[in-house]
Amino acid sequence: MSKRLKHSLDAHAETEAERRQSRQRTGTPDRDDVARATLHAVLRLLHTRPDLDAPQKLRRYMVSLLGKALFNKDEAERVIADMIVRADHDREEWIYGRAFRVWRDGGCQGPRPERTDDLKGKVQSIPRRPNGTMPWTNTAPRPPGSKRRSTSPDDLG
């Protein structure tokens, strides 16, 4: 790598680090945080108000965009349906993760944030499909005695 290119990459990394620190100080959300909040709002609306036309149009548009990006539209529908099932859990995990990072980056001042109302733990509290599978899988649960040595949250029983 040439010295000029290395210097350019180092300068870019320093600039990005300064921007990140500035956002942390001011509490400014980045594009990913805004996109995640928007995603959760849309998924919650699709879950609570499936009768509204606007969220359904948005869902059809998302599937259409994924189809144009050469994804399987049926699989896109399945993934979106799974995201709707997991929306509340994922929102809680995102907010907890954000609160923990703010606490950690702020020098661990005050009490450590904890997950609320999660007596089963992170994985066990994830909502399941009616057939017992985890929302991100597209297969049936493993039968008891499968090749896996340790049990999985997807296993029945």
GUKOL-788232 format. One record per residue (C-alpha): x, y, z; residue in one letter; residue number from 1. Coordinates in steps of 0.05 Angstrom, whole numbers. Layout:
! residues N
<node <X,Y,Z>,a,NUM>
...
***
This chain:
! residues 157
<node <0,0,0>,m,1>
<node <28,68,-19>,s,2>
<node <43,119,35>,k,3>
<node <-6,168,4>,r,4>
<node <-63,117,6>,l,5>
<node <-47,96,77>,k,6>
<node <-47,169,99>,h,7>
<node <-113,180,64>,s,8>
<node <-144,120,99>,l,9>
<node <-117,141,167>,d,10>
<node <-144,212,157>,a,11>
<node <-212,183,139>,h,12>
<node <-212,138,201>,a,13>
<node <-195,198,245>,e,14>
<node <-251,240,214>,t,15>
<node <-302,184,224>,e,16>
<node <-279,175,297>,a,17>
<node <-289,249,309>,e,18>
<node <-359,247,278>,r,19>
<node <-378,186,320>,r,20>
<node <-354,221,384>,q,21>
<node <-392,284,365>,s,22>
<node <-456,244,354>,r,23>
<node <-447,209,421>,q,24>
<node <-437,276,457>,r,25>
<node <-498,308,426>,t,26>
<node <-542,246,425>,g,27>
<node <-552,251,350>,t,28>
<node <-579,187,318>,p,29>
<node <-542,160,257>,d,30>
<node <-575,134,194>,r,31>
<node <-577,63,221>,d,32>
<node <-614,85,285>,d,33>
<node <-665,125,245>,v,34>
<node <-674,67,196>,a,35>
<node <-684,18,254>,r,36>
<node <-734,63,289>,a,37>
<node <-772,70,223>,t,38>
<node <-770,-5,212>,l,39>
<node <-798,-19,282>,h,40>
<node <-853,33,272>,a,41>
<node <-874,1,206>,v,42>
<node <-871,-70,233>,l,43>
<node <-911,-51,295>,r,44>
<node <-963,-18,250>,l,45>
<node <-967,-79,206>,l,46>
<node <-977,-122,268>,h,47>
<node <-1028,-80,305>,t,48>
<node <-1067,-52,246>,r,49>
<node <-1066,-101,188>,p,50>
<node <-1131,-72,163>,d,51>
<node <-1100,-5,144>,l,52>
<node <-1084,4,70>,d,53>
<node <-1021,47,75>,a,54>
<node <-978,-3,114>,p,55>
<node <-999,-59,67>,q,56>
<node <-979,-16,7>,k,57>
<node <-912,-4,40>,l,58>
<node <-904,-79,51>,r,59>
<node <-920,-94,-22>,r,60>
<node <-871,-40,-43>,y,61>
<node <-816,-71,0>,m,62>
<node <-828,-139,-31>,v,63>
<node <-827,-107,-100>,s,64>
<node <-760,-73,-85>,l,65>
<node <-731,-138,-60>,l,66>
<node <-756,-172,-123>,g,67>
<node <-722,-119,-166>,k,68>
<node <-658,-133,-127>,a,69>
<node <-665,-205,-151>,l,70>
<node <-689,-235,-85>,f,71>
<node <-743,-288,-84>,n,72>
<node <-809,-251,-70>,k,73>
<node <-840,-310,-32>,d,74>
<node <-779,-313,14>,e,75>
<node <-782,-237,22>,a,76>
<node <-855,-244,45>,e,77>
<node <-834,-298,94>,r,78>
<node <-777,-256,123>,v,79>
<node <-822,-196,131>,i,80>
<node <-875,-239,165>,a,81>
<node <-822,-265,213>,d,82>
<node <-798,-194,226>,m,83>
<node <-869,-174,244>,i,84>
<node <-872,-232,294>,v,85>
<node <-806,-211,325>,r,86>
<node <-818,-135,322>,a,87>
<node <-832,-123,396>,d,88>
<node <-775,-167,420>,h,89>
<node <-725,-137,371>,d,90>
<node <-746,-66,391>,r,91>
<node <-733,-82,464>,e,92>
<node <-665,-113,447>,e,93>
<node <-646,-52,405>,w,94>
<node <-666,-3,460>,i,95>
<node <-630,-44,513>,y,96>
<node <-568,-50,469>,g,97>
<node <-568,25,457>,r,98>
<node <-577,40,531>,a,99>
<node <-520,-7,549>,f,100>
<node <-473,24,498>,r,101>
<node <-489,94,523>,v,102>
<node <-477,71,595>,w,103>
<node <-411,36,576>,r,104>
<node <-385,94,533>,d,105>
<node <-404,144,587>,g,106>
<node <-356,112,636>,g,107>
<node <-405,64,668>,c,108>
<node <-437,119,710>,q,109>
<node <-499,100,750>,g,110>
<node <-532,32,752>,p,111>
<node <-520,-16,694>,r,112>
<node <-582,-20,649>,p,113>
<node <-616,-88,650>,e,114>
<node <-668,-121,605>,r,115>
<node <-737,-111,633>,t,116>
<node <-790,-166,638>,d,117>
<node <-743,-218,609>,d,118>
<node <-743,-274,660>,l,119>
<node <-727,-328,609>,k,120>
<node <-665,-295,579>,g,121>
<node <-651,-266,511>,k,122>
<node <-661,-328,467>,v,123>
<node <-716,-362,506>,q,124>
<node <-761,-300,504>,s,125>
<node <-760,-295,427>,i,126>
<node <-831,-305,401>,p,127>
<node <-842,-371,364>,r,128>
<node <-885,-389,304>,r,129>
<node <-947,-431,319>,p,130>
<node <-909,-494,297>,n,131>
<node <-853,-479,347>,g,132>
<node <-798,-456,300>,t,133>
<node <-758,-394,311>,m,134>
<node <-779,-336,266>,p,135>
<node <-714,-332,226>,w,136>
<node <-713,-405,206>,t,137>
<node <-751,-435,148>,n,138>
<node <-746,-507,169>,t,139>
<node <-786,-551,217>,a,140>
<node <-759,-560,288>,p,141>
<node <-705,-613,295>,r,142>
<node <-731,-680,320>,p,143>
<node <-704,-704,387>,p,144>
<node <-638,-741,379>,g,145>
<node <-615,-703,318>,s,146>
<node <-541,-698,300>,k,147>
<node <-532,-635,341>,r,148>
<node <-495,-650,405>,r,149>
<node <-525,-595,448>,s,150>
<node <-598,-575,449>,t,151>
<node <-622,-516,409>,s,152>
<node <-677,-466,424>,p,153>
<node <-709,-492,360>,d,154>
<node <-715,-562,389>,d,155>
<node <-783,-585,413>,l,156>
<node <-790,-607,484>,g,157>
***
